[in-house]
Amino acid sequence: MVSVCISFAKLRMPRNYRNPGAMDMAGYLASQGIRLTGSSRASSVEVLPGFVGSRIGLLRSRCASQRPGPHQCSSGTANVAR
């Protein structure tokens, strides 16, 4: 399930760090339509009620979160291959 969050963030223009041979991050982000990057403290992030996306996506994420993983059985104990 995708949640909507709100937070105050510091916004900056992407930059490169003048590292010879390094990826041109500012150029790459500009080619993807990203003009600003931001950072925020985790303690200032507020998750808003509701969800974003389709109803079928919500149902899929609920089913996936309730299904035990490959290393877990339904009782919550780990399975060990021997």
C-alpha positions as CSV (number, residue, x, y, z in Angstrom):
1,M,0.0,0.0,0.0
2,V,1.3,3.4,-0.9
3,S,0.9,6.1,1.7
4,V,0.8,9.9,1.4
5,C,3.2,11.7,3.6
6,I,3.7,15.4,4.4
7,S,6.9,17.0,5.7
8,F,9.0,20.1,5.6
9,A,12.1,19.5,3.5
10,K,15.2,21.4,2.5
11,L,15.2,21.7,-1.3
12,R,18.4,22.0,-3.4
13,M,19.3,21.9,-7.0
14,P,21.2,18.6,-7.9
15,R,24.9,19.0,-8.2
16,N,27.9,17.0,-9.2
17,Y,30.9,16.6,-6.8
18,R,33.7,17.2,-9.3
19,N,34.8,13.6,-9.0
20,P,36.6,12.6,-12.2
21,G,35.0,9.6,-13.9
22,A,31.9,9.8,-11.7
23,M,28.4,9.7,-13.0
24,D,26.9,13.1,-14.1
25,M,24.1,12.9,-11.5
26,A,22.8,16.5,-12.2
27,G,22.6,15.7,-15.9
28,Y,20.9,12.4,-15.3
29,L,18.3,13.8,-13.0
30,A,17.6,16.7,-15.4
31,S,17.0,14.1,-18.2
32,Q,14.5,12.4,-15.9
33,G,12.7,15.7,-15.3
34,I,13.9,16.1,-11.7
35,R,14.9,19.7,-11.0
36,L,15.2,19.7,-7.2
37,T,16.2,17.1,-4.6
38,G,15.2,17.3,-0.9
39,S,15.9,16.0,2.5
40,S,13.9,15.9,5.7
41,R,14.2,14.5,9.2
42,A,12.3,11.3,9.7
43,S,10.8,12.7,12.9
44,S,9.1,15.5,10.9
45,V,7.4,13.1,8.4
46,E,3.6,12.7,9.0
47,V,1.8,9.9,7.3
48,L,-1.7,11.0,6.2
49,P,-4.7,8.7,6.4
50,G,-5.9,7.0,3.2
51,F,-4.0,5.5,0.3
52,V,-2.9,6.4,-3.2
53,G,-3.5,4.2,-6.2
54,S,-6.2,1.8,-7.4
55,R,-8.4,-0.5,-5.3
56,I,-6.8,-3.5,-6.9
57,G,-3.4,-2.3,-5.9
58,L,-4.6,-1.9,-2.3
59,L,-5.9,-5.4,-2.3
60,R,-2.7,-6.8,-3.7
61,S,-0.6,-5.1,-1.1
62,R,-2.8,-6.3,1.7
63,C,-2.6,-9.9,0.4
64,A,1.2,-9.6,0.0
65,S,1.7,-8.3,3.5
66,Q,-0.4,-11.1,5.0
67,R,1.4,-13.9,3.1
68,P,4.3,-15.4,4.9
69,G,7.7,-15.0,3.3
70,P,9.9,-17.8,1.9
71,H,11.8,-18.1,5.2
72,Q,8.7,-17.9,7.5
73,C,5.9,-20.2,8.2
74,S,2.4,-19.2,9.3
75,S,3.3,-19.4,13.0
76,G,6.0,-16.8,12.6
77,T,8.9,-19.1,13.2
78,A,11.8,-19.4,10.7
79,N,12.1,-22.4,8.5
80,V,15.6,-23.8,8.3
81,A,16.6,-25.9,5.3
82,R,18.9,-28.8,6.4
